[in-house]
Amino acid sequence: MQKKHVAVIDVGSSKITAVVGERGVNKTFIIKGRYAFDYDGFEGGLFFDELKLKQVLFSLSDCLLKGSFGKIDTVYVGVPGDFTKVFIRDSQLSFSKKKKITEDDVNNLFDSAFVMHSAKYTLINRSAIVYELDDFRRLANPVGANSEILSGKLSFIVCSNYFIELVKGILLTAGFSKVECVSSALAQALYLVEPENRDRIAIIADVGYITTTVFIIQGDGILYQNAFSFGGGYITAGLTERFSIPFDVAEKLKRKTNLSCISSGSTFDVLDGENGEYYPINEVKDCVKYSLDQLCENIANSLEQSGYVIPEYVPLYITGGGIPYIRGAKEHLANRLGMAVEVVAPKVPLMDKPIESTVLSLLDLALEQQ
């Protein structure tokens, strides 16, 4: 029997990536095609250049629809945190007598908890933090259990109609029959964090090039989410301003920085074409640390605003392409935040990098929904 394949589009803050893949062995993937295009990104829930966005999405659609993968009717689009909001609701159903819980009962529990009344947002995902039965048993999946009561703490994610109408409209025009918008944060939560860690509580900071999304996870849902303007590009911009150098040179300088090592010399040597340029190591480190301190402040504020008390043993998982490759960044964040910090990435050979987290999480979610 031919394996099912799916197409996903990851809308990042500096590039948009499309992948066609199918399930491999042991939860791995077989990538049939991968395409990526740079664009101007987004901030504050708005795209900087909608015309460029349209051009990129049409180019990606052309690659997907004309590739040698067979027919692709549906494409799954990951919605960044900038365009989504999370709502938590408690819900309960009571039955006339003890009965076996069904899928319909679970759906009714969700339906009774949240009704969308907004011209600005549309519901795209709903999932459970936890379910509880009449004997106070807490379950991840109540279907098949016997109870007179089904209650749950439920998570609902809505997406701005601006994103849906713009992105979905472009992709439908490009030739797809169906476009499914899903939360990138929820996809990462379910794929990157083991269930036993989610059952307690977990925190992820997805640091991109322009924006960062911090979200608190429990069970199969997101408890809290906050997106703010900061990413790896801000560090590059800081180096550009500090040393009055071109952006591409500052990017090379950033990637060469090691905050952990004690340097034997006093300067970096960054090659720009055939010319070698030298920059004071301590000044470069201070500039990078200053930017990372801004990130720490935003993360700390996000966690404080959430209202949730985070146990000391819970680490902060860092992922995305913004900072994990900066050597010593993880340790700097841990010292400033006063908590353990771990870099999380897909456990897939040759793709086990934080920058692959979102697109592979979306691929995993799409394959599960097929």
N, C-alpha and C positions, 0 to 999 in steps of 0.2 A: 504494500500500500504506500502511495506517495505521501511523504511528510508534508504537514501543513506549514506554510511560510506566511509571514506577516510583514507589513511595511510600517515603520515608525519614523516620525520626524521629531527631532530634538531641537527646540527653539532656544538656543543659547544666547548669551548677551554679546557675543562677538562673531559667532558663526552659527549656521543652521546645518544640521547633519541629518541625513536620511539613511536608514539601514533596512535592508531586506534580509530576514533570517528565519531559521527554523530551529527546533529544539535538537540539541545534540545529546550525548550521553552524560549522565550525572549532572543535570541542570546546566550544562554548557550550551553553546550556540554554534550553529553553522551559519556563517555570514555569507550570503549569496551576492550581496552588493552593498557598497558603502559610498556615499557621495557627501561632500561638504563644501559650502560656499561661505566666504566672509561677507558680513554686512555691517551696518552701523549700530545694530542692537537696540536696546530699549532702556528706559529708566522711568520710575514713577508710574508704571502702568501704561506707558505710551511708547510706540516705536518712533525712533528718530526720523527715519526716512521710509515712509510707506511705499513709495514707488520702488525703491531698492528691494524692500521686502517682497513685493510682488514679483519682481524680476527673479529673485533667488528661488522663491517657491515654484515659479513656473519652470525654472531650470531643473530643480529637483524632481518635480512632477514628470517632466519629460524623461529624465533618467529612469524613474521608477516604472512608468507606464510603457516605455519602449524597451525596457531591459528584457533579458532572456529568462525571466523568472516564471513566466506564465501569467495568467490574469490576476491583477490586483484591483479589487473593487474598493476595499476599505483601507484607509490609512489612519493610524493612530498618531495624534499630535500631543506632545507633552507641553502642558501649560506651565510656564514658570511662576514662581511665587508672587512676582510683581502683579500678576493678573488674577490672583485667586484670594479668596477669604475662607476661613474655617469657622464653622459654628458647631458647638457641642450642645446636645439635647439629651435629657433623660426621658425615657418613655416606658410605659407599662401596659400590658394587656392582661386582663383577668378572664378566665374561662369558667363555665358553670360547674365543671368538674375536672378532675385530673385527666389529662390527655397527652398524647404524643405530639410534641412540637413538630410542625411542618415548615417547609420553605415559605408557604403562604403566610403562616403566622409571623415569621421573621419579616417578610415584606410588609405586612400590616403594621408591625411595630415601627418600622422606619417611616411608613406613609403617615402614621398618626403623629409622628414627632416633628415633622418639618414640611412645611408647604412654602414654596417659593412665591413671594409676592414682591417682585421687583422688576422694573423695566431696565435695570442696569446689569443684572447678574442672572446666570442660569446655573442650575445644579448640574455638576458633572460627575461627582463621586460621593458615595456614602458607604461607611464602614463602621464596624463596632469597636469601641474601646474594650467593652466587656459585656457579657450577658449574665443575668442572674435568675435563678429559679426560686420556687416557693420554699425550698429547704435551704436557701441562701448559698447554694452552690454557684460558683462563678465559672463560666465556661467561655471558651473561644468560639464554639459552635454548638448551639443548643438543639439543632435538628436531630430528632430521634429520642430526645430525653422526655421523661414524663413529668408534668407539672401543672398546677392550677394557675400559675402566674408566670409570665415571661416579661422580664424587665431588662433594660439595657441602657448603657451610656453610649451614645451614638455620635459619630463625627460626620459632618456634612461639608463638602467643599464646593464652593460656587466659583464660577469664572465670569469675568467681565464680558458683557455682550460686545464690547468694542473688539476684544481679541477674537471672539467666536465669529462675529460677522465679517471681520477683516480676513482672518486666516482661513477659516472654513470656506468663506465665499471665494477666495482665490483658488483654493484646492479643488472645489467643486467645478469651478469654471475651467480649471486645467484638465479635468477629465475623470476625477475620482467619483465613484457612485456614492460613497459614504465616507464621512470624516468624523472620527470619534476623538473628542477632546478629553484628555485625562490629566490629572494632577501629576506633575513631575516629582513633587515632594512625596506624595503617597507612593508612587512607584519605587522611589529610592528607599523609603522606609521599609516596604515589604520585601525588597530584594537584598538590600545591603546589611540589614540588621537581623540577627538570628531571632526566632520567635521567643526563646526564653529571655533574651535581653529586652525585647519589646514588651513582654508581659510585665516586667518591673516598670521600667520607664527608660527612654533613650532620647538623646539629643543629637541632631545632625546640623552642621553648618555647611551648606553647599555654597562654596565661595567661587564665583565665576569671574569673568573679566571686568564686568561693570557693576554687577549686583550680587548680593549675598542673601540667601534665605536661611533663616534659622527656624527649625521646627522641632517640637517635642512630640514624641511618639509613645503610644501605649497600646498594647494589643494589636489590632489590625487597623488602627486609625490614628489620625493626627489630632493631638490635644490643642496645640497652639502653633501658630506660624507667624513669622514677621519677616518681611523683605525690606532691605535698605540698600542705599547706593554705596557700595564699596566692592572692589574686586582687585584682581592682579593688575589691571590697567591703571589703578590709582597709584600703586607703588611705582610703576613705570613713569607715570606723569610726575610724581614727586622727584624722581631722579632726573628727569628731563629739566624740570625747573631749577633744581639745586645746582646742576652742573652745566646748564645751558647747552644741552646736547640734543641731537635728533632723537626722535622717539625710538627708532629701531636700535640705535646704539644703547639707549637707556634700557631697552628690553634685554639686550645681551648682557649688560652690566648686572641687571637684576638676577638673571639666571646663573650668573657666575658667583653670586654672593653666597657665602657660608657664614651664618651667624654663630655657629658653634665653635669654629676653629679659632685657635690663636695664631694669627698670621706671622710668618717669619719675616715678611717684607713689609713695606709701608704703602705699596700701591698695587692696584689691579692693572693688568694689561689686557685691554679689550680691543680686539682686532676689528677695525672698520675698513673693509676692503683691504688695501695694501698698507694702510696706515695704522700704526699702533698708538693707542691713546692710553694714558695713565691717570688713575683716579685714586685719591687717598682711601685706603681700606676703611679706616675708622669712620670717616665721613659718610661713606657709602652705607656701612652698617647702621649708623645712626639714622640715616634717612629712611632705610627700609624698616627699622624698628619703630620709627615714628609712625609710619603708615600702619604697621601691624598693631600698634597701640590704639589707633583709631578703630580698627576692626574689633579689638578686644572690648573697647568701650561700647560699641554697638551691640556686640553679642551679650555682654553683661546687662545692658539696658533691656534687651529683648527678653532675657530670662527673668529679669525682675518684673517687667511689665506683664509677663505671662500669669503671674500670681501663683504658680506652682512651686512647691518646695522640692528642690532637687536633692536627693540623697548624695552624700559626699562620695560614695563609691561609684556613682554614675559618671562615665567619661563623656567628653564632648567628641563626637566623631566629626572629623573634617574631611570633606571630599570636594570634587570639582577641580577645574583647571586653574584656579586663581592663585593659590599659594603653596599647595603641598610639595611642589618640586623645589621650593626655596629651602635649602638645607638650614636647619636650626629654627625654622619658623614654628614648627610644632612645639618645640621646647619653650620658645619665647611666649607663645600663647598660653601654655600650661603655667608658666611662672606668673604671668600677668593676671590670669583668670583665677589662679589658685585651685585648679582642678586638673584631673588627668585629661590629656588630649591624645587621641589616636587618629591616624589617617586610615580611612576606610575606602576600599575599592572592590570591584568585582573579583571574585575568586575564579577567574577564567584565564587559562594559559594564553600568553601573548597579549591579553587585553586587561591585565590586572593593574590598571592605572586609574587614579582618581578622576582623570579627565574623561574616562569611559563610563563613569558611574551612571550618569543620567540616561544616556542612549541605551545602555544594556538593561537598565532597570525598566525602561519603557518597553523594550523588546520582550523582557520576561513577563511583564504585566499583559501585553498584547497576546502573547502565546497562551497565557493562562485563561484569557477571556475567549479564545477561539473555540 
